[in-house]
Amino acid sequence: MRLTPQRPEAPDVTSSDLTSPDLYEEAQYGSRDMHPVWRELRGRDGLHRQRTPDGQEFYSALRHADVREVLNDHQTFSSAYSTMLTVRGEGDVAAGAAIHLTDPPLHSEIKRNFTPLMTRQATLRLQEGIRARISELFDAVRGRETFDFCEAMLTLPMTITGELMGIPQEEWTVTGRATVQAMGGDDPDVSEYQRRFQLFEAHTTIMTVLGEGLESEPSADTVSGRCPATAHAVEDKERNVPLLNAYAFLMGANPTIPQTINQTLLLLAGDDDLWSWFSRQEETGQRFIDEALRWASPVNHVLRRATADTTISGTAVPAGSLVSAWIASANRDEDVFTDPYRFVPDRSPNQHLAFGLGVHRCIGQHVATLGIKEFLDLWRRSVRSVRLDGEPRHLISNFLNGVVSLPLEVTWK
């Protein structure tokens, strides 16, 4: 999704079908900035209610306060169905088995296996390795004046999370490419058949890599090494619970880390004042990282299902209803963020919801933050100036906010 660093004008849409790919696509740029639409909907009373093309009704929480209420109340708004509007019907195939698709107490039992690997202190042991691997990626493009950043940095998520995941380094390139394809955006230049085939191929590749890794008895100091324990918690003989959880962790890291970096570089490449501020800093501070996460909001929404009749902002939500919490909209809410359509590098306070909230707040937030910091620090030390070398190409998706092509012109130090 394209991001515009200015207060949005009134939306030029007559329909607010938040599931429609057409709403996220724009002829001139390929991808529309959805913030004008979300801003207009935030100004309406109550929750936005609509039906999907297949007739399924759902409610949208778009204000910061409403999104917080949904994410904080796992008892009323269950995750054990699906997290994506595109996956409805009978729900996700991993519902009730994968860490992000379970509710307490089962969720807590699954999470307990991985928490020791994900604390702030535990992630520090990864720092030197992450720094060295990102430096190797830089060395591969150093000296090149122009290149597509997304293609050149295809393995960037794996350089940050691959070791922790327990995925062999020789599999990082193929896994990195597959995870990008598995993001599943709508490409107007690709037929529906091609898109479905690419998704099938990507998921098959990912499942094969993860499955082979699990069979090799990985170290207990890795996510893969701890996934087998999830089978004891879930006790489901019909599904491969360890594989479903390994997949959940891999795909959880896929959007947040690279897309926060992509969107930040896109902004830095077009804003001389921001680049000047950034390049003068000795290191990347937490405030800058939080603002990058707020600005990028890589996950547009997460889906929940109401377990009981409830009311949000005066809107009655019957039990069984689907409720979509639009994180990207909440992260531009004028009632919470001053000048929300401007990137403020030292914004404080910053109540962004990019990592979610409540029991399902991203377990890998410390790894993601460390990886983003290490990348931006190395970029600052390596690059004298950066410009766009063409029009970026954005992912067209109601779920993920991504950049799939970022042509840059770089002057190296």
Secondary structure as UniProt FT lines:
FT   TURN            18..19
FT   HELIX           21..24
FT   TURN            27..29
FT   HELIX           35..42
FT   STRAND          48..51
FT   TURN            53..54
FT   STRAND          57..61
FT   HELIX           64..72
FT   TURN            74..76
FT   STRAND          77..78
FT   TURN            85..86
FT   TURN            89..90
FT   TURN            93..97
FT   HELIX           99..101
FT   TURN            104..105
FT   HELIX           106..112
FT   TURN            113..114
FT   HELIX           115..118
FT   HELIX           120..123
FT   HELIX           124..126
FT   HELIX           127..141
FT   TURN            142..143
FT   STRAND          146..148
FT   HELIX           149..152
FT   TURN            153..155
FT   HELIX           156..165
FT   HELIX           169..171
FT   HELIX           172..181
FT   TURN            182..183
FT   TURN            188..189
FT   HELIX           192..215
FT   TURN            220..221
FT   HELIX           223..226
FT   HELIX           227..229
FT   HELIX           230..234
FT   TURN            237..238
FT   HELIX           241..270
FT   HELIX           272..280
FT   HELIX           286..296
FT   STRAND          301..306
FT   STRAND          310..312
FT   TURN            313..314
FT   STRAND          315..317
FT   TURN            319..320
FT   STRAND          322..326
FT   HELIX           327..330
FT   TURN            331..332
FT   TURN            334..336
FT   TURN            340..341
FT   TURN            345..346
FT   TURN            354..355
FT   HELIX           358..360
FT   TURN            363..364
FT   HELIX           365..382
FT   STRAND          383..388
FT   STRAND          393..394
FT   STRAND          403..405
FT   STRAND          407..412
//
